[in-house]
């Protein structure tokens, strides 16, 4: 048997779906690794309060994002950008932890010899 609280069809989501915006009716930690188009790239970890009886009561809906818009020449269509979105590029995401608890998320974009660090987001996942 599955506790009723874990079965939901809220928001049109299948059972057991959860995220930091409570779309499926349940809160849970979430890491958006790639929210992007040709002009901007964003990575967003979402912190939650400690769970009570395996259920989260609240998560940071907005999260703590870092994106390429803060560096105008970081990411876009063309050779004037560090990451030229007309060509393939790599994404590396590292999750930092201490005693099994997430303490930070670092996302790096690379293309050929070029590299762009989005951020090491430690303050928002404590």
Order of alpha helices (4+ residues) and beta strands (2+ residues): beta-beta-beta-beta-beta-beta-beta-beta
